[in-house]
């Protein structure tokens, strides 16, 4: 301990009552909010009354001097701590250091699509509880449950994504003030859906890395940004944030449990090209553009090395290249997995702990899943970190770095000082009418109309007075529509309840609505799908009702991933198909709004719906995105798949009206300087006889200020207004080998009134929109004629124009 610290400790001991000299630990039932042994809840660490209650003088501790820079305060705090205390704060249930006034803190909270009861921190009361439960000052039974992320992604609405983050963070901050929640949230999940069998597709923004990245940026900004501190002139390392968001699971994680390949043992063998192009891109956007304050590393190994012990991925890329202003946390028990499951290098617990901290890990999430000598281990790293230090495998300075990243984040959150503008948030700010309305509208925006023969939908409740409602999801219990990582919803409206508000439900009705799909028994964390089909009994039921009904029936599908419903798409007696995803607590109302025409569906699929035979063409464990002809692999996602026709392509979605495109742009040319005459090579198809002298330029060595601007005129040719998603793709020069077929470069959701035209402007950055990743893993802008392509939801209207790119050497 430094001499100055020792003097301050002695001074503090002179003025406190003797009984307070013994250290106190918080009750085991306490939440992340500091609850002293006298039962009073405080919303900030640096409260003089709290220190006095513990027998300490707050003025003796410079880390509570709000006039000092955060870095100085954090340095002081860490300086007070013994090495044992430091190690005790490397786990998600951190021990604090009560001896010097630092309370325990629980890091693990979830907010995937609303504040969640998953994890040890968020504490909801049951309906029969009394105020004061869970050390809180008011009873909270519910929170707003928004549609699952795959639904929100289908809206392609960045404003919606940010608004959801803002609403969730408000409720999270209110729960914190009430003593029922934390400030650090391990959301969003931005892993790209590489394979349609992956069980966690419902949690993600889909299969396109750019779309996933834009979702991350907006949701994280909604969770974190404080008005007046949303970038601008703030130092990003000290910028105050409302709550902390954490992008996960980094990296190349998308196998949970498939044919005995589990996430705990899977080694993702990934090319550098695929890493740069797909697996890393959403995370880079999350950190660079979203300024996320947290990143979670995954269970799996990447090319032989556990993600949470890979210094290149953690210290080198996240913190070095991308300049993360925050902390890196392991997926829960990922450090233990290195020793007990993956048996990486046959490391002991101490060696796995040391390897993770040295690589750049700051915090270990773990659960009491294992016991040692009859007692549970709260977290692996704190327990074995002691041994690692004792054995000389872990440097104290590495621990200091980890704690510095943790406490800088908590400083920015107001954990030590509070943030006045949020101090009054309470139970009245949870489940507000505004939030429930946003959840309702968000669920509607994400619904995708897949089929609508002869305009069967929308139904007119004035003409169709009754409907028959069948299917396993008609009376869907909460877990069906809420999906995973959820808390109890403010209210829960089933599809049957929503429909019954418009028409009478009768088994004798001539119009039938069948609500089917899958659920968390089939797709979820820890469980990948065996096939892409509906359960057999549902297929049989649907065909039965289609045959028995005098009119074509309406099929509503609830799912996260795509389902091969080819039989329904081709069936003449199944007139309409609506994908509702997992639409959350307001899902029943949202489904009814679309069916009865109060809302014109405008969602577009954020992932490809493959036919079931796809799973026989390629194993889930093959990580390549591009086709592998020698193995018969057809490639993955819309960017590279070159196999037989899919059921519904990425970006597919119908409307109750017709949207047509026009553009006045016939083509454009752009010349980029090849700085210093430095050019990169390109891989060309064998048929290409001649190639340009300068084939490409490296994006990393270029200023990247060039843009291409154009307008798209969107005409609503029908009699019903509606929202429409304009998806802009770019396609590289056709002579370039192994390049993406096309890739999303921009998108915008616009509302176009009936028989009206909206002009939608776009400006594409040349490097970002036309750049491709070469075989050597360089991101380059290729020479030649690229293309801009815009297609509506059923490809019935499209525009395209060439963009000629040259280089001046």
Number of C-alpha atoms within 10 A of each C-alpha: 9 8 8 8 16 12 12 16 17 11 13 18 17 12 11 16 12 10 9 15 14 10 13 15 14 18 13 7 11 22 26 27 28 24 22 19 14 10 13 14 20 19 21 17 20 23 16 14 13 22 19 15 15 24 22 26 23 21 14 18 20 18 25 22 17 13 9 12 11 21 17 12 21 23 17 16 21 20 16 20 18 13 15 13 19 24 24 22 25 28 27 26 25 23 21 21 23 18 19 19 24 17 20 25 22 23 25 24 25 27 25 26 28 28 29 28 20 16 14 19 27 24 25 22 19 13 10 7 14 13 12 13 17 21 20 26 18 19 21 24 19 21 29 31 34 33 33 30 27 25 34 31 28 27 28 29 22 21 14 22 24 21 19 27 25 24 25 28 26 23 25 33 23 23 28 25 26 25 28 27 31 28 28 25 25 22 27 27 23 29 31 27 30 26 27 29 25 25 27 26 31 27 26 26 31 30 26 24 24 22 23 25 25 24 32 35 27 24 29 31 28 27 28 26 23 19 9 10 16 18 16 9 9 12 11 18 18 17 21 23 25 26 29 26 34 27 28 25 25 28 23 26 24 26 27 25 19 19 12 9 14 18 23 22 21 24 23 23 15 16 17 15 19 20 16 17 20 20 23 22 20 28 28 24 21 33 26 17 18 26 27 28 29 27 28 27 27 26 32 31 25 23 13 13 17 30 32 33 26 21 20 14 22 25 20 15 15 25 18 12 13 18 17 25 22 29 25 28 30 27 24 20 21 30 32 26 22 30 19 17 16 22 14 17 11 12 15 17 22 25 21 30 31 27 22 26 25 23 19 26 31 25 29 31 23 24 18 12 10 14 10 7 6 7 9 12 18 19 27 26 32 28 18 21 27 21 18 23 19 12 11 12 17 22 14 15 10 17 25 20 16 24 23 20 23 23 22 21 27 22 22 24 22 22 21 20 18 19 18 9 9 15 15 13 19 20 20 10 19 25 21 16 12 12 24 22 14 19 28 24 20 29 30 29 30 31 28 28 26 23 23 19 14 8 13 18 22 19 18 15 16 10 8 15 16 21 22 20 22 19 18 14 22 20 17 22 13 17 16 24 30 26 26 22 21 24 23 22 23 19 16 20 22 26 23 22 16 19 25 17 12 19 18 15 18 14 13 11 17 17 20 26 25 24 25 24 26 22 19 18 11 16 23 20 18 14 19 25 20 14 18 20 18 17 13 8 8 18 16 12 15 23 17 11 20 24 15 14 18 13 16 22 26 25 26 25 24 23 27 32 28 27 24 19 21 15 12 19 20 11 12 14 20 28 22 25 23 24 28 30 32 30 34 33 30 31 30 26 25 29 25 24 21 23 25 19 16 13 21 25 27 27 33 32 28 29 29 26 21 25 21 19 13 18 16 10 14 19 13 19 16 16 19 17 24 19 18 13 9 6 9 11 21 19 22 23 24 20 19 19 19 16 14 11 10 19 18 22 19 21 24 23 27 23 25 22 20 23 26 17 20 16 17 11 14 11 15 15 13 13 12 21 16 19 15 8 12 13 18 19 19 23 14 18 12 9 7 10 7 7 13 12 12 19 19 26 28 21 18 11 12 15 11 15 9 13 14 16 11 15 15 20 16 24 19 24 17 15 13 17 20 21 21 29 23 22 19 23 20 25 24 25 21 16 17 18 16 16 21 19 16 18 23 21 22 18 17 17 19 17 15 20 17 17 15 14 17 16 15 15 11 16 14 18 16 20 23 16 23 26 22 23 24 26 17 13 15 20 23 25 30 28 23 22 19 20 20 23 19 23 20 24 28 18 12 11 14 15 18 18 18 19 23 17 20 22 22 10 13
